[in-house]
Amino acid sequence: MIILVIGRPDSGKSLIAEDIVCGLSDKKRYYLATMLIYDKAGIERIKKHRSQREGKNFVTIEVPYRIDRALDMIDEPDNSAVLLECIANLVGNEMYENPDRIKLCKPDMDRMTGFIDEIFKDIEKLAKNVRDLVIVTNEYKPDENSDEMTRLYIDLIDMLNEKLMKIADRIVDVGNEDT
């Protein structure tokens, strides 16, 4: 089962996603952390998320990009519930940290589509090999004052979200009704 949890930043998506995973399984629970730490705010966010997960029996795996690599670190994937946290971090890391995909990350529709297709393939591989996958993602309002790379980042997240919505068995829209 694939469940997509979508909402604005700081809307409580992570806590909702954790609760969903806990409701799906009393077996193996994995938290795929994609966030890279760049500053004090990042450290605080990670502390907050770790505190929220305390006592929920998650095994944390840090995979900033090429999320399919997490399969090598998951015992009994077909009997595991996995929380992928989050698409916004994953897209940013793929844009700036993954040397194999940086070249695809240009404001050109063919390259953007290729970039998203590669990330989507990784997520699809993960989804096909685990019992349950809960994916946390952000939605952003466009800002006309944003620079080109910020607009590209938001467009890429939107494109990936659209593809994920098509394969999700359930979508939880935080702040809106569950669809």
N, C-alpha and C positions, 0 to 999 in steps of 0.2 A: 504494500500500500504506500502511496506517495501522498503526503499532506503538505500543502504549501501554506505557510503563515506569512501574511503580507501586511504591512502597515508603515506608518510614518516612523522616522527615527524616535526613539525613546517613548514608544507607545505601549510597551509591555509585551511585545512580540515574543521575546526570548523566554520569559516566564510562562507564557501560554504554551509555547512549543515544548518546553520541558514537561509541563503537566500533561500534554498530549502523549509524549513519549512514555511517561510513567504510566499512563492509562493503557497504553498498548502492550506493555511488556513488563513482566517481572523477571525476565531473563536478562541477557546482556544488553546494556545500554551504552551507546557510544556518543560522545559529543565531539564532533569534528570542528575544531576551532581554527578559523581562517585569519583571525586578526593578528597583524604584526604590530609590535609596539614601537611607536615613534616618539612618544612624549608622555608626560605625566598623566594627561587625560586618558591615554590608552591604558596605562597601568591601572588607573582607577576603574575604568570600565571592566577590565579583566577581573579585578578584585571583586567587583559587584557581581559579575556573572558566576564566578567561582563560589561566592557566598550563596547565591541563589540555588546552585546545584548541590550544595552540601547536603549529604544524607540521602541523595536521590540515586546513588549507585551508578553514576556515570563514569565511564573510563574516558578520559580526555585524550584526544589525538590531535596534535597540532600539524595542520597541513595547509599552508598559506596559498598554494596553487596546485594544479594537477590533482584535484581532489580524488580521483580514482586511485591514486597511490595509497589511500587509506585502507583499501581492501587488504593490502599486505599486512596490516596491523590489527585487523579485526578477526578475533577467534569466532569460528562458526558464523560467518556472515548471514547465512540463510536462516539463522535463528536469532538475529540481532535487530534491535531497534536503534536507528541512527538519527541523530540530530545534526544537521548541517547548518552551522552558524557562521557567517551569513553570506548571502549572495553579494551584497554590496562590498564587503571586504574582499571576497573572492575575485570579483571583477577588477577591483583596484589593484590587487596583487598580480593578477594576470596581466594587467596593463603595464605595470612598472617593475615587477620582480621576476617574471617568468621569461627568461631569455628566448625561449622558443616561440613565444606569442607576441612579444613586444612589437615585432615588425608588422603584425596583422592589425595593430591597434592604431588605425588612422581614420580620420573623418571621411571615409570613402565607403559607400554602401557595400561594395563587394568585399572589401577588407573587413568591415564591421561584421558582415554576415559570416564570413569565414572565422573570425575571432569568436563570435558567439557560438557557432556550430561546434568548434573545438571544445569549449567549456561545457556545452550541452552534452556532448558525447561522453565527457568524463562523468557528469552527473548521472546520465542515463546508465552508464556501466555500473556505477555505484548502486543505483536504484534496482537494477536487474539482479544484483547479487546479494542484497540484504533483504530481510523480511519486510521491514518498515523503514521508510525514509521520511523524516520531517524536515522541511527546508524553510529557513527563515530568510525573508527578503524585505527590502525597503522599497517604498515608493516615494518619489520626490516630485515636488512641484517645480516645473521649469522656471528659471529665473533669467530674464532677458539680459541681466547684467553679468551673467556668468561668462568666464573665459571659454575659449574653444575646447580645451581639454575637459573642463567640468561638464560642459554640454555633451561632449562625446561620452563621458563616463555615465551620465544620466541616461543618454540614449541607449547605451549598451545594456545597462541594467533593465531598462524598459523592454528591450528586445528579448533578453533572456527570460524576464518574467513572463512575457507572452508565451514563449515556448514551454516554460514550466507549467503554466496554467493549463495548457493543452494536455499534458500527461498526468496532471494531478488527479487523484481520486477524490480529493476534498480540498477546498480552499477556505482558509480561515482569514477573513479580512478584519484585522484588528481595528476597532473603532467603527466598524460597519457590521452589518449582519453577516453571520456565518453562511457561506454559500456552498 
